[in-house]
Amino acid sequence: MRSGNITNSIPRPASTNESGPIMATTLLFVAAAVTAFSMLHFSAPHAGPISHHMLLHILVMNAVAPLIAWRLRVPRIRTPHSGKVLVAATSVQIIAIWVAHIPIVLTATLDSAELHTVSLTVLFAAAIWFWHTVLSARGSRRWQPIVALLITGKLFCLLGILLIFAPRPLYNCPGATICGLASTLQDQQLAGLLMTAACPLTYVAAGVIISAVWLHELSASPQLTSHCNSESASSRSP
């Protein structure tokens, strides 16, 4: 009896079944970073401070922050967050990204290295909190981060679409001509394209991965297996 209790008390390492989602998630964020760099490279003649600013946001919030959040989750932190914490983290990240791109705020950020550092730090912290709550979901709570990812992805893509289809420049970037920018509007449109491309590669695809893991857990659950076996046995009986 004692040996059994001792064996059960020993912490077990993370399941090897998680290696698949880990690899898929890592490749997902790497793909987002590569896509952003590729778009900026092929549009180099039109790249300006807004595009570079957006690219930095994408790398920090959609690549670095999720990987750090995943590292915090496996295997040290195993307790899932409540739904209220996920709602708070989602709201903070959405508010932070929209406030950071208010014309007067972004213009001031581009003109000041100190403000740019503060803005990036706030967005980075909000993104880590958001991804940590998303990746900490377990069992029947996995639907919550899926909804949070879809809402966040739609609102982020909406911001990118506004930047693309705005009829005039929303930001005043005095350093645009120094970067060889044809016009501030082109730089703004490129920033919107970068943001719109990053949304499905991160938030939507991450939701798909979580959904796949959730369905796998449901199919492997003992209750579902026993129910299917009983149904199969009853259908075979005369």
GROMACS elastic network, one bead per residue, 0.5 to 0.9 nm:
[ bonds ]
;  ai    aj funct       b0    kb
    1     4     6  0.51769   500
    1     5     6  0.63126   500
    1     6     6  0.86787   500
    2     5     6  0.50746   500
    2     6     6  0.61033   500
    2     7     6  0.85070   500
    3     6     6  0.50328   500
    3     7     6  0.60648   500
    3     8     6  0.85735   500
    4     7     6  0.50693   500
    4     8     6  0.61869   500
    4     9     6  0.86064   500
    5     8     6  0.51007   500
    5     9     6  0.61187   500
    5    10     6  0.88149   500
    6     9     6  0.50924   500
    6    10     6  0.64833   500
    7    10     6  0.54756   500
    7    11     6  0.87682   500
    8    11     6  0.77338   500
    8    12     6  0.88113   500
    9    12     6  0.88235   500
   12    15     6  0.82728   500
   13    16     6  0.86062   500
   13    75     6  0.72457   500
   14    17     6  0.83883   500
   14    18     6  0.73409   500
   14    74     6  0.71996   500
   14    75     6  0.61262   500
   15    18     6  0.58094   500
   15    19     6  0.78904   500
   16    19     6  0.55162   500
   16    20     6  0.81345   500
   17    20     6  0.63426   500
   17    21     6  0.79660   500
   18    21     6  0.54935   500
   18    22     6  0.61343   500
   18    23     6  0.86263   500
   18   213     6  0.89282   500
   19    22     6  0.50263   500
   19    23     6  0.60482   500
   19    24     6  0.85046   500
   20    23     6  0.52529   500
   20    24     6  0.61191   500
   20    25     6  0.85092   500
   21    25     6  0.58557   500
   21    26     6  0.83686   500
   21   209     6  0.69673   500
   21   210     6  0.81504   500
   21   213     6  0.74997   500
   22    25     6  0.51979   500
   22    26     6  0.60721   500
   22    27     6  0.85783   500
   22    70     6  0.82932   500
   23    26     6  0.51365   500
   23    27     6  0.61289   500
   23    28     6  0.84578   500
   24    27     6  0.52147   500
   24    28     6  0.60510   500
   24    29     6  0.88415   500
   24   209     6  0.77744   500
   25    29     6  0.64157   500
   25    30     6  0.86560   500
   25    66     6  0.88024   500
   25    67     6  0.85304   500
   25   202     6  0.87550   500
   25   205     6  0.87183   500
   25   206     6  0.69791   500
   25   209     6  0.76930   500
   26    29     6  0.54137   500
   26    30     6  0.62355   500
   26    31     6  0.85807   500
   26    63     6  0.84451   500
   26    66     6  0.88486   500
   26    67     6  0.72468   500
   27    30     6  0.50240   500
   27    31     6  0.59885   500
   27    32     6  0.85969   500
   28    31     6  0.51354   500
   28    32     6  0.63640   500
   28    33     6  0.88609   500
   28    63     6  0.86025   500
   28   201     6  0.65999   500
   28   202     6  0.66597   500
   28   205     6  0.75907   500
   28   206     6  0.78865   500
   29    33     6  0.63356   500
   29    34     6  0.86595   500
   29    59     6  0.86458   500
   29    62     6  0.66110   500
   29    64     6  0.82272   500
   29    66     6  0.80309   500
   29    67     6  0.82331   500
   29   201     6  0.74758   500
   29   202     6  0.64913   500
   30    33     6  0.51339   500
   30    34     6  0.61561   500
   30    35     6  0.85350   500
   30    63     6  0.68661   500
   31    34     6  0.50771   500
   31    35     6  0.59884   500
   31    36     6  0.85139   500
   31   201     6  0.73870   500
   31   202     6  0.89787   500
   32    35     6  0.51812   500
   32    36     6  0.61954   500
   32    37     6  0.86853   500
   32    58     6  0.82106   500
   32    59     6  0.80402   500
   32    62     6  0.75720   500
   32    63     6  0.73072   500
   32   197     6  0.80198   500
   32   198     6  0.57708   500
   32   199     6  0.87359   500
   32   201     6  0.57219   500
   32   202     6  0.68371   500
   33    36     6  0.51808   500
   33    37     6  0.62330   500
   33    38     6  0.85585   500
   33    55     6  0.86042   500
   33    58     6  0.75547   500
   33    59     6  0.60249   500
   33    62     6  0.81883   500
   33    63     6  0.68044   500
   33   198     6  0.82115   500
   34    37     6  0.51714   500
   34    38     6  0.60204   500
   34    39     6  0.86056   500
   35    38     6  0.50329   500
   35    39     6  0.61323   500
   35    40     6  0.85634   500
   35   194     6  0.84299   500
   35   197     6  0.77561   500
   35   198     6  0.78166   500
   36    39     6  0.52830   500
   36    40     6  0.62590   500
   36    41     6  0.85963   500
   36    55     6  0.65549   500
   36    58     6  0.78398   500
   36    59     6  0.82956   500
   36   194     6  0.59508   500
   36   195     6  0.84925   500
   36   197     6  0.75959   500
   36   198     6  0.71713   500
   37    40     6  0.51354   500
   37    41     6  0.60263   500
   37    42     6  0.87030   500
   37    55     6  0.76804   500
   38    41     6  0.50016   500
   38    42     6  0.61920   500
   38    43     6  0.84482   500
   39    42     6  0.54063   500
   39    43     6  0.60968   500
   39    44     6  0.84110   500
   39   190     6  0.85291   500
   39   193     6  0.84566   500
   39   194     6  0.70787   500
   40    43     6  0.51050   500
   40    44     6  0.57785   500
   40    46     6  0.87077   500
   40    47     6  0.67356   500
   40    51     6  0.76577   500
   40    52     6  0.81579   500
   40    55     6  0.81440   500
   40   190     6  0.80153   500
   40   194     6  0.79222   500
   41    44     6  0.50816   500
   41    45     6  0.87836   500
   41    47     6  0.85132   500
   42    45     6  0.81840   500
   43    46     6  0.56070   500
   43    47     6  0.62217   500
   43   190     6  0.78484   500
   44    48     6  0.84108   500
   45    48     6  0.85840   500
   45   179     6  0.88505   500
   45   180     6  0.67904   500
   45   181     6  0.67565   500
   45   182     6  0.77433   500
   46    51     6  0.88573   500
   46   179     6  0.87661   500
   46   180     6  0.73097   500
   46   181     6  0.52379   500
   46   182     6  0.61692   500
   46   183     6  0.78025   500
   46   184     6  0.89608   500
   46   186     6  0.63000   500
   46   187     6  0.59807   500
   46   190     6  0.76274   500
   47    50     6  0.79407   500
   47    51     6  0.58398   500
   47    52     6  0.72205   500
   47   176     6  0.88262   500
   47   179     6  0.73969   500
   47   180     6  0.77163   500
   47   181     6  0.62374   500
   47   182     6  0.87934   500
   47   186     6  0.80034   500
   47   187     6  0.56859   500
   47   190     6  0.72113   500
   47   191     6  0.85507   500
   48    51     6  0.54739   500
   48    52     6  0.63664   500
   48    53     6  0.85980   500
   48   173     6  0.89205   500
   48   175     6  0.82506   500
   48   176     6  0.56466   500
   48   177     6  0.81865   500
   48   178     6  0.86032   500
   48   179     6  0.56348   500
   48   180     6  0.73052   500
   48   181     6  0.56692   500
   48   182     6  0.89871   500
   48   183     6  0.89290   500
   48   184     6  0.77668   500
   48   186     6  0.86418   500
   48   187     6  0.54449   500
   48   188     6  0.83968   500
   48   190     6  0.88454   500
   48   191     6  0.89401   500
   49    52     6  0.51479   500
   49    53     6  0.59077   500
   49    54     6  0.85259   500
   49   110     6  0.73229   500
   49   173     6  0.74486   500
   49   175     6  0.72981   500
   49   176     6  0.63173   500
   49   179     6  0.74424   500
   49   181     6  0.89095   500
   49   187     6  0.75404   500
   50    54     6  0.60960   500
   50    55     6  0.85441   500
   50   106     6  0.86994   500
   50   110     6  0.79076   500
   50   171     6  0.85217   500
   50   173     6  0.79550   500
   50   176     6  0.85154   500
   50   184     6  0.84465   500
   50   187     6  0.61304   500
   50   188     6  0.61557   500
   50   190     6  0.83633   500
   50   191     6  0.61742   500
   51    54     6  0.50872   500
   51    55     6  0.60851   500
   51    56     6  0.86084   500
   51   187     6  0.59287   500
   51   188     6  0.68123   500
   51   189     6  0.84520   500
   51   190     6  0.60825   500
   51   192     6  0.81686   500
   51   194     6  0.77005   500
   52    55     6  0.50124   500
   52    56     6  0.62125   500
   52    57     6  0.86722   500
   52   191     6  0.77934   500
   53    56     6  0.52618   500
   53    57     6  0.64134   500
   53    58     6  0.88403   500
   53   110     6  0.79964   500
   53   191     6  0.80984   500
   54    57     6  0.50173   500
   54    58     6  0.62241   500
   54    59     6  0.87252   500
   54   191     6  0.57310   500
   54   192     6  0.81887   500
   54   194     6  0.72226   500
   54   195     6  0.71048   500
   55    58     6  0.50788   500
   55    59     6  0.62680   500
   55    60     6  0.86274   500
   55   191     6  0.75463   500
   55   194     6  0.69457   500
   55   195     6  0.80025   500
   56    59     6  0.52329   500
   56    60     6  0.61292   500
   56    61     6  0.84595   500
   56   120     6  0.86061   500
   57    60     6  0.52241   500
   57    61     6  0.58133   500
   57    62     6  0.78269   500
   57   120     6  0.72357   500
   57   123     6  0.79031   500
   57   124     6  0.83164   500
   58    61     6  0.53762   500
   58    62     6  0.52561   500
   58    63     6  0.70955   500
   58    64     6  0.89952   500
   58   194     6  0.81589   500
   58   195     6  0.71939   500
   58   198     6  0.70631   500
   59    62     6  0.55842   500
   59    63     6  0.50713   500
   59    64     6  0.62593   500
   59    65     6  0.84241   500
   60    63     6  0.58353   500
   60    65     6  0.59525   500
   60    66     6  0.88233   500
   60   120     6  0.82002   500
   60   123     6  0.82829   500
   60   124     6  0.62458   500
   60   127     6  0.82725   500
   61    64     6  0.63320   500
   61    65     6  0.52719   500
   61    66     6  0.72935   500
   61   123     6  0.70362   500
   61   124     6  0.58636   500
   61   125     6  0.88277   500
   61   126     6  0.84724   500
   61   127     6  0.53956   500
   61   128     6  0.76209   500
   62    65     6  0.63536   500
   62    66     6  0.63778   500
   62    67     6  0.88498   500
   62   127     6  0.78784   500
   62   198     6  0.77484   500
   62   199     6  0.86703   500
   62   202     6  0.64392   500
   62   203     6  0.83225   500
   63    66     6  0.57487   500
   63    67     6  0.64704   500
   63    68     6  0.88866   500
   63   202     6  0.83485   500
   64    67     6  0.53740   500
   64    68     6  0.62751   500
   64    69     6  0.86514   500
   64   124     6  0.86452   500
   64   128     6  0.86220   500
   65    68     6  0.51633   500
   65    69     6  0.60624   500
   65    70     6  0.85564   500
   65   124     6  0.65836   500
   65   125     6  0.80585   500
   65   126     6  0.89964   500
   65   127     6  0.58899   500
   65   129     6  0.85809   500
   65   130     6  0.89776   500
   65   131     6  0.71598   500
   65   132     6  0.88084   500
   66    70     6  0.60280   500
   66    71     6  0.85362   500
   66   127     6  0.75352   500
   66   128     6  0.64014   500
   66   130     6  0.86433   500
   66   131     6  0.54756   500
   66   132     6  0.74053   500
   66   135     6  0.86085   500
   67    70     6  0.50304   500
   67    71     6  0.61957   500
   67    72     6  0.86819   500
   67   128     6  0.87730   500
   67   131     6  0.87344   500
   68    71     6  0.50236   500
   68    72     6  0.62742   500
   68    73     6  0.86598   500
   68   128     6  0.70114   500
   68   131     6  0.88041   500
   68   132     6  0.84064   500
   69    72     6  0.50913   500
   69    73     6  0.62618   500
   69    74     6  0.88894   500
   69   127     6  0.87947   500
   69   128     6  0.55993   500
   69   129     6  0.74871   500
   69   130     6  0.85291   500
   69   131     6  0.58272   500
   69   133     6  0.84584   500
   69   135     6  0.75116   500
   70    74     6  0.62422   500
   70   131     6  0.78043   500
   70   132     6  0.67571   500
   70   135     6  0.67154   500
   70   136     6  0.85921   500
   71    74     6  0.54435   500
   71    75     6  0.76604   500
   71    76     6  0.82798   500
   72    75     6  0.73914   500
   72    76     6  0.63503   500
   72    77     6  0.63023   500
   72   132     6  0.75062   500
   73    76     6  0.59089   500
   73    78     6  0.63823   500
   73    79     6  0.87705   500
   73   132     6  0.69431   500
   73   135     6  0.71895   500
   73   136     6  0.65245   500
   74    77     6  0.63260   500
   74    78     6  0.72754   500
   75    78     6  0.67699   500
   77    80     6  0.83259   500
   77   136     6  0.80988   500
   78   136     6  0.70465   500
   79   136     6  0.69866   500
   79   137     6  0.84670   500
   79   138     6  0.86870   500
   80   133     6  0.74168   500
   80   135     6  0.85256   500
   80   137     6  0.51959   500
   80   138     6  0.63416   500
   80   141     6  0.87467   500
   81    84     6  0.81251   500
   81    85     6  0.61958   500
   81    86     6  0.69592   500
   81   132     6  0.88498   500
   81   133     6  0.59510   500
   81   134     6  0.85314   500
   81   136     6  0.64394   500
   81   137     6  0.67457   500
   82    85     6  0.54146   500
   82    86     6  0.66237   500
   82    87     6  0.89079   500
   82   133     6  0.84576   500
   82   137     6  0.85289   500
   82   141     6  0.87560   500
   83    86     6  0.50954   500
   83    87     6  0.62247   500
   83    88     6  0.86342   500
   83   133     6  0.89980   500
   83   141     6  0.81827   500
   83   144     6  0.70222   500
   83   145     6  0.88912   500
   84    87     6  0.50805   500
   84    88     6  0.61630   500
   84    89     6  0.86138   500
   85    88     6  0.50404   500
   85    89     6  0.60926   500
   85    90     6  0.84900   500
   85   133     6  0.72806   500
   86    89     6  0.51031   500
   86    90     6  0.59946   500
   86    91     6  0.84470   500
   86   129     6  0.88517   500
   86   130     6  0.70421   500
   86   133     6  0.56461   500
   86   134     6  0.70397   500
   86   144     6  0.78576   500
   86   145     6  0.74236   500
   86   148     6  0.77029   500
   87    90     6  0.51563   500
   87    91     6  0.60471   500
   87    92     6  0.85527   500
   87   144     6  0.89691   500
   87   148     6  0.75762   500
   88    91     6  0.51558   500
   88    92     6  0.60928   500
   88    93     6  0.86629   500
   88   130     6  0.85903   500
   89    92     6  0.51845   500
   89    93     6  0.62609   500
   89    94     6  0.86755   500
   89   126     6  0.69844   500
   89   127     6  0.82724   500
   89   129     6  0.60701   500
   89   131     6  0.85587   500
   89   133     6  0.73597   500
   90    93     6  0.53498   500
   90    94     6  0.62369   500
   90    95     6  0.86038   500
   90   126     6  0.84804   500
   90   127     6  0.87675   500
   90   129     6  0.86117   500
   90   130     6  0.57969   500
   90   131     6  0.89719   500
   90   133     6  0.89103   500
   90   148     6  0.65193   500
   90   149     6  0.84458   500
   90   151     6  0.87469   500
   90   152     6  0.71599   500
   91    94     6  0.52248   500
   91    95     6  0.60214   500
   91    96     6  0.83834   500
   91   130     6  0.89720   500
   91   152     6  0.87693   500
   92    95     6  0.52353   500
   92    96     6  0.59320   500
   92    97     6  0.86337   500
   92   126     6  0.64480   500
   92   127     6  0.88843   500
   92   130     6  0.82872   500
   93    96     6  0.50428   500
   93    97     6  0.61866   500
   93    98     6  0.86187   500
   93   123     6  0.69825   500
   93   125     6  0.88345   500
   93   126     6  0.51446   500
   93   127     6  0.61687   500
   93   129     6  0.84654   500
   93   130     6  0.68689   500
   93   152     6  0.83962   500
   94    97     6  0.53988   500
   94    98     6  0.62516   500
   94    99     6  0.85316   500
   94   126     6  0.89150   500
   94   152     6  0.66639   500
   94   155     6  0.75540   500
   94   156     6  0.77703   500
   95    98     6  0.52986   500
   95    99     6  0.59484   500
   95   100     6  0.83847   500
   96    99     6  0.52443   500
   96   100     6  0.59753   500
   96   101     6  0.87022   500
   96   119     6  0.87010   500
   96   122     6  0.75022   500
   96   123     6  0.63049   500
   96   126     6  0.75341   500
   97   100     6  0.50833   500
   97   101     6  0.64247   500
   97   102     6  0.89874   500
   97   123     6  0.68036   500
   97   156     6  0.81027   500
   98   101     6  0.52237   500
   98   102     6  0.64721   500
   98   156     6  0.83686   500
   98   159     6  0.76941   500
   99   102     6  0.52907   500
   99   103     6  0.89696   500
   99   105     6  0.72469   500
   99   106     6  0.85784   500
  100   103     6  0.84444   500
  100   105     6  0.60208   500
  100   106     6  0.59614   500
  100   109     6  0.84007   500
  100   119     6  0.68416   500
  100   120     6  0.89687   500
  100   123     6  0.83984   500
  101   104     6  0.81729   500
  101   105     6  0.64343   500
  101   106     6  0.52383   500
  101   107     6  0.86424   500
  101   159     6  0.86458   500
  102   105     6  0.52316   500
  102   106     6  0.59817   500
  102   107     6  0.83872   500
  102   170     6  0.87498   500
  102   171     6  0.87055   500
  103   106     6  0.53364   500
  103   107     6  0.59536   500
  103   108     6  0.85096   500
  103   170     6  0.59129   500
  103   171     6  0.52539   500
  103   172     6  0.79143   500
  104   107     6  0.52503   500
  104   108     6  0.62195   500
  104   109     6  0.86165   500
  104   171     6  0.74494   500
  104   172     6  0.85241   500
  105   108     6  0.52520   500
  105   109     6  0.61335   500
  105   110     6  0.87403   500
  106   110     6  0.61182   500
  106   111     6  0.86280   500
  106   116     6  0.86289   500
  106   171     6  0.72750   500
  106   172     6  0.89058   500
  107   110     6  0.52713   500
  107   111     6  0.64472   500
  107   112     6  0.89055   500
  107   171     6  0.59248   500
  107   172     6  0.59449   500
  107   173     6  0.64535   500
  108   111     6  0.51919   500
  108   112     6  0.63074   500
  108   115     6  0.73440   500
  108   116     6  0.83816   500
  109   112     6  0.53102   500
  109   113     6  0.71186   500
  109   114     6  0.79509   500
  109   115     6  0.50746   500
  109   117     6  0.84794   500
  109   118     6  0.88746   500
  109   119     6  0.74582   500
  110   113     6  0.72849   500
  110   115     6  0.79944   500
  110   116     6  0.65222   500
  110   173     6  0.73012   500
  110   175     6  0.87597   500
  111   115     6  0.82281   500
  111   116     6  0.81986   500
  111   173     6  0.79217   500
  111   174     6  0.82638   500
  111   175     6  0.84049   500
  112   115     6  0.53358   500
  112   116     6  0.61326   500
  112   117     6  0.86786   500
  113   117     6  0.61768   500
  113   118     6  0.86986   500
  114   117     6  0.52013   500
  114   118     6  0.63381   500
  114   119     6  0.86673   500
  115   118     6  0.50569   500
  115   119     6  0.60205   500
  115   120     6  0.84871   500
  116   119     6  0.51467   500
  116   120     6  0.60900   500
  116   121     6  0.85123   500
  117   120     6  0.52098   500
  117   121     6  0.60655   500
  117   122     6  0.86502   500
  118   121     6  0.51350   500
  118   122     6  0.62392   500
  118   123     6  0.86851   500
  119   122     6  0.52807   500
  119   123     6  0.62624   500
  119   124     6  0.85346   500
  120   123     6  0.51522   500
  120   124     6  0.59430   500
  120   125     6  0.85650   500
  121   124     6  0.50205   500
  121   125     6  0.61306   500
  121   126     6  0.85374   500
  122   125     6  0.52365   500
  122   126     6  0.61304   500
  122   127     6  0.85491   500
  123   126     6  0.50832   500
  123   127     6  0.60158   500
  123   128     6  0.86129   500
  124   127     6  0.51341   500
  124   128     6  0.62389   500
  124   129     6  0.86912   500
  125   128     6  0.52091   500
  125   129     6  0.62709   500
  125   130     6  0.86213   500
  126   129     6  0.52039   500
  126   130     6  0.61368   500
  126   131     6  0.86903   500
  127   130     6  0.50160   500
  127   131     6  0.60699   500
  127   132     6  0.83534   500
  128   131     6  0.53087   500
  128   132     6  0.59260   500
  128   133     6  0.85975   500
  129   132     6  0.51751   500
  129   133     6  0.63117   500
  129   134     6  0.86610   500
  130   133     6  0.53962   500
  130   134     6  0.62512   500
  130   135     6  0.87278   500
  131   135     6  0.59700   500
  131   136     6  0.83834   500
  132   135     6  0.52625   500
  132   136     6  0.60289   500
  132   137     6  0.89944   500
  133   136     6  0.51891   500
  133   137     6  0.68296   500
  133   145     6  0.77437   500
  134   137     6  0.59595   500
  134   142     6  0.83947   500
  134   144     6  0.80348   500
  134   146     6  0.80497   500
  134   148     6  0.78776   500
  134   149     6  0.80642   500
  135   138     6  0.84698   500
  135   142     6  0.89858   500
  135   145     6  0.77424   500
  135   210     6  0.85235   500
  136   142     6  0.88810   500
  136   145     6  0.89715   500
  137   140     6  0.84774   500
  137   141     6  0.57990   500
  137   142     6  0.53060   500
  137   143     6  0.85410   500
  137   144     6  0.77677   500
  137   145     6  0.70070   500
  138   141     6  0.55537   500
  138   142     6  0.56552   500
  138   214     6  0.84783   500
  139   142     6  0.59182   500
  139   143     6  0.89106   500
  139   214     6  0.70226   500
  139   217     6  0.75403   500
  139   218     6  0.83524   500
  140   143     6  0.70166   500
  140   144     6  0.88474   500
  140   214     6  0.81193   500
  141   144     6  0.57106   500
  141   145     6  0.78594   500
  142   145     6  0.59402   500
  142   146     6  0.67531   500
  142   210     6  0.71072   500
  142   211     6  0.75352   500
  142   213     6  0.89648   500
  142   214     6  0.65634   500
  143   146     6  0.51181   500
  143   147     6  0.63920   500
  143   148     6  0.87576   500
  143   210     6  0.84932   500
  143   211     6  0.76520   500
  143   214     6  0.83388   500
  144   147     6  0.53368   500
  144   148     6  0.63051   500
  144   149     6  0.87183   500
  145   149     6  0.59267   500
  145   150     6  0.84819   500
  145   207     6  0.74458   500
  145   210     6  0.81982   500
  146   149     6  0.51734   500
  146   150     6  0.62629   500
  146   151     6  0.86908   500
  146   203     6  0.88259   500
  146   204     6  0.85304   500
  146   206     6  0.81361   500
  146   208     6  0.79214   500
  146   210     6  0.70398   500
  146   211     6  0.72363   500
  147   150     6  0.51807   500
  147   151     6  0.61752   500
  147   152     6  0.85140   500
  147   207     6  0.80497   500
  148   151     6  0.52572   500
  148   152     6  0.60287   500
  148   153     6  0.84140   500
  148   203     6  0.89476   500
  148   207     6  0.87979   500
  149   152     6  0.51273   500
  149   153     6  0.58676   500
  149   154     6  0.84710   500
  149   202     6  0.88630   500
  149   203     6  0.51816   500
  149   204     6  0.65898   500
  149   206     6  0.75515   500
  149   207     6  0.61099   500
  150   153     6  0.51091   500
  150   154     6  0.61076   500
  150   155     6  0.86565   500
  150   203     6  0.66087   500
  150   204     6  0.61548   500
  150   207     6  0.71700   500
  151   154     6  0.52636   500
  151   155     6  0.62881   500
  151   156     6  0.85984   500
  151   203     6  0.89863   500
  152   155     6  0.52980   500
  152   156     6  0.60678   500
  152   157     6  0.84853   500
  152   199     6  0.88073   500
  152   203     6  0.72589   500
  153   156     6  0.51615   500
  153   157     6  0.60037   500
  153   158     6  0.84358   500
  153   199     6  0.54827   500
  153   200     6  0.72014   500
  153   202     6  0.81688   500
  153   203     6  0.53373   500
  153   204     6  0.65442   500
  154   157     6  0.51085   500
  154   158     6  0.60243   500
  154   159     6  0.87203   500
  154   199     6  0.78445   500
  154   203     6  0.88819   500
  154   204     6  0.89265   500
  155   159     6  0.63870   500
  155   160     6  0.87688   500
  156   159     6  0.51810   500
  156   160     6  0.64544   500
  156   161     6  0.87777   500
  156   195     6  0.73172   500
  156   196     6  0.75820   500
  156   199     6  0.68511   500
  157   161     6  0.61181   500
  157   162     6  0.85762   500
  157   192     6  0.83531   500
  157   195     6  0.66116   500
  157   196     6  0.50256   500
  157   197     6  0.83586   500
  157   198     6  0.85247   500
  157   199     6  0.60997   500
  157   200     6  0.85742   500
  158   161     6  0.50436   500
  158   162     6  0.62003   500
  158   163     6  0.87009   500
  158   196     6  0.80589   500
  159   162     6  0.51305   500
  159   163     6  0.64185   500
  159   164     6  0.87945   500
  159   192     6  0.73733   500
  159   195     6  0.80050   500
  159   196     6  0.82981   500
  160   163     6  0.51376   500
  160   164     6  0.62950   500
  160   165     6  0.88314   500
  160   189     6  0.82899   500
  160   191     6  0.73321   500
  160   193     6  0.64598   500
  160   194     6  0.77288   500
  160   195     6  0.52831   500
  160   196     6  0.52776   500
  160   197     6  0.89040   500
  161   165     6  0.61088   500
  161   166     6  0.82082   500
  161   189     6  0.86052   500
  161   192     6  0.60847   500
  161   193     6  0.76920   500
  161   195     6  0.85118   500
  161   196     6  0.69286   500
  162   165     6  0.54584   500
  162   166     6  0.56570   500
  162   189     6  0.88176   500
  162   192     6  0.73649   500
  163   166     6  0.55508   500
  163   169     6  0.84702   500
  163   170     6  0.78815   500
  163   185     6  0.87349   500
  163   188     6  0.58784   500
  163   189     6  0.55356   500
  163   190     6  0.83190   500
  163   191     6  0.71799   500
  163   193     6  0.81807   500
  164   167     6  0.86513   500
  164   185     6  0.86835   500
  164   186     6  0.86660   500
  164   188     6  0.68709   500
  164   190     6  0.72231   500
  164   191     6  0.77979   500
  164   192     6  0.50820   500
  164   193     6  0.66533   500
  165   168     6  0.86494   500
  165   189     6  0.73243   500
  165   192     6  0.87240   500
  166   169     6  0.70224   500
  166   170     6  0.75760   500
  166   185     6  0.83435   500
  166   188     6  0.87708   500
  166   189     6  0.81198   500
  167   170     6  0.89229   500
  167   185     6  0.83105   500
  168   184     6  0.88721   500
  168   185     6  0.63590   500
  169   172     6  0.73914   500
  169   183     6  0.87861   500
  169   184     6  0.61173   500
  169   186     6  0.85057   500
  169   187     6  0.89312   500
  169   188     6  0.68801   500
  169   189     6  0.89506   500
  170   184     6  0.87271   500
  170   185     6  0.79475   500
  170   188     6  0.78048   500
  171   184     6  0.76736   500
  171   185     6  0.85790   500
  171   188     6  0.78877   500
  172   176     6  0.88143   500
  172   184     6  0.76345   500
  173   176     6  0.55448   500
  173   177     6  0.86382   500
  173   184     6  0.70653   500
  174   177     6  0.72265   500
  174   178     6  0.83651   500
  175   178     6  0.53290   500
  175   179     6  0.68661   500
  176   179     6  0.53958   500
  176   180     6  0.68535   500
  176   181     6  0.54984   500
  176   182     6  0.83220   500
  176   183     6  0.75800   500
  176   184     6  0.65737   500
  176   187     6  0.82785   500
  177   180     6  0.51659   500
  177   181     6  0.52057   500
  177   182     6  0.73024   500
  177   183     6  0.77955   500
  177   184     6  0.85051   500
  178   181     6  0.73260   500
  180   183     6  0.88951   500
  181   184     6  0.68569   500
  181   186     6  0.77790   500
  181   187     6  0.69798   500
  182   185     6  0.85245   500
  182   186     6  0.70251   500
  182   187     6  0.81230   500
  183   186     6  0.54336   500
  183   187     6  0.66548   500
  183   188     6  0.88150   500
  184   187     6  0.50650   500
  184   188     6  0.61320   500
  184   189     6  0.86173   500
  185   189     6  0.61185   500
  185   190     6  0.85893   500
  186   189     6  0.50187   500
  186   190     6  0.61275   500
  186   191     6  0.85716   500
  187   190     6  0.51513   500
  187   191     6  0.62631   500
  187   192     6  0.87233   500
  188   191     6  0.50975   500
  188   192     6  0.63392   500
  188   193     6  0.87789   500
  189   192     6  0.50175   500
  189   193     6  0.62652   500
  189   194     6  0.87291   500
  190   194     6  0.62633   500
  190   195     6  0.86730   500
  191   194     6  0.51565   500
  191   195     6  0.63244   500
  191   196     6  0.86672   500
  192   195     6  0.51055   500
  192   196     6  0.60661   500
  192   197     6  0.85461   500
  193   196     6  0.50637   500
  193   197     6  0.60498   500
  193   198     6  0.85516   500
  194   197     6  0.52470   500
  194   198     6  0.62385   500
  194   199     6  0.88716   500
  195   198     6  0.51921   500
  195   199     6  0.63970   500
  196   199     6  0.54613   500
  196   200     6  0.75444   500
  197   200     6  0.64569   500
  197   201     6  0.68980   500
  198   201     6  0.52061   500
  198   202     6  0.61940   500
  198   203     6  0.82822   500
  199   202     6  0.55007   500
  199   203     6  0.56893   500
  199   204     6  0.67746   500
  199   205     6  0.86605   500
  200   203     6  0.58821   500
  200   205     6  0.60349   500
  200   206     6  0.86965   500
  201   204     6  0.65231   500
  201   205     6  0.55918   500
  201   206     6  0.78627   500
  202   205     6  0.54110   500
  202   206     6  0.56517   500
  202   207     6  0.83864   500
  203   206     6  0.51590   500
  203   207     6  0.61905   500
  203   208     6  0.87470   500
  204   207     6  0.51156   500
  204   208     6  0.63791   500
  204   209     6  0.88421   500
  205   209     6  0.62698   500
  205   210     6  0.86767   500
  206   209     6  0.50718   500
  206   210     6  0.62210   500
  206   211     6  0.85306   500
  207   210     6  0.51475   500
  207   211     6  0.60775   500
  207   212     6  0.86104   500
  208   211     6  0.50293   500
  208   212     6  0.61960   500
  208   213     6  0.87191   500
  209   212     6  0.50792   500
  209   213     6  0.62848   500
  209   214     6  0.85790   500
  210   213     6  0.50967   500
  210   214     6  0.60751   500
  210   215     6  0.86275   500
  211   215     6  0.61595   500
  211   216     6  0.85531   500
  212   215     6  0.51692   500
  212   216     6  0.61584   500
  212   217     6  0.86611   500
  213   216     6  0.50411   500
  213   217     6  0.62198   500
  213   218     6  0.86773   500
  214   217     6  0.51155   500
  214   218     6  0.62511   500
  214   219     6  0.86974   500
  215   218     6  0.50255   500
  215   219     6  0.61432   500
  215   220     6  0.85774   500
  216   219     6  0.51884   500
  216   220     6  0.62069   500
  216   221     6  0.86390   500
  217   220     6  0.51352   500
  217   221     6  0.60402   500
  218   221     6  0.52114   500
  218   222     6  0.88230   500
  218   223     6  0.89478   500
  218   224     6  0.71338   500
  219   222     6  0.85898   500
  219   224     6  0.66153   500
  219   225     6  0.72919   500
  220   223     6  0.87004   500
  220   224     6  0.73094   500
  220   225     6  0.68637   500
  221   224     6  0.54935   500
  221   225     6  0.62904   500
  221   226     6  0.87528   500
  222   225     6  0.50236   500
  222   226     6  0.60026   500
  222   227     6  0.84010   500
  223   226     6  0.53050   500
  223   227     6  0.60880   500
  223   228     6  0.86179   500
  224   227     6  0.50435   500
  224   228     6  0.61108   500
  224   229     6  0.85649   500
  225   228     6  0.51788   500
  225   229     6  0.61647   500
  225   230     6  0.86426   500
  226   229     6  0.50322   500
  226   230     6  0.61220   500
  226   231     6  0.85403   500
  227   230     6  0.51791   500
  227   231     6  0.61551   500
  227   232     6  0.85675   500
  228   231     6  0.50625   500
  228   232     6  0.60797   500
  228   233     6  0.85781   500
  229   232     6  0.50457   500
  229   233     6  0.61132   500
  229   234     6  0.85838   500
  230   233     6  0.50648   500
  230   234     6  0.60939   500
  230   235     6  0.85606   500
  231   234     6  0.51931   500
  231   235     6  0.61911   500
  231   236     6  0.87522   500
  232   235     6  0.52109   500
  232   236     6  0.63882   500
  232   237     6  0.88655   500
  233   236     6  0.52309   500
  233   237     6  0.63306   500
  234   237     6  0.52622   500
  234   238     6  0.83885   500
  235   238     6  0.78801   500
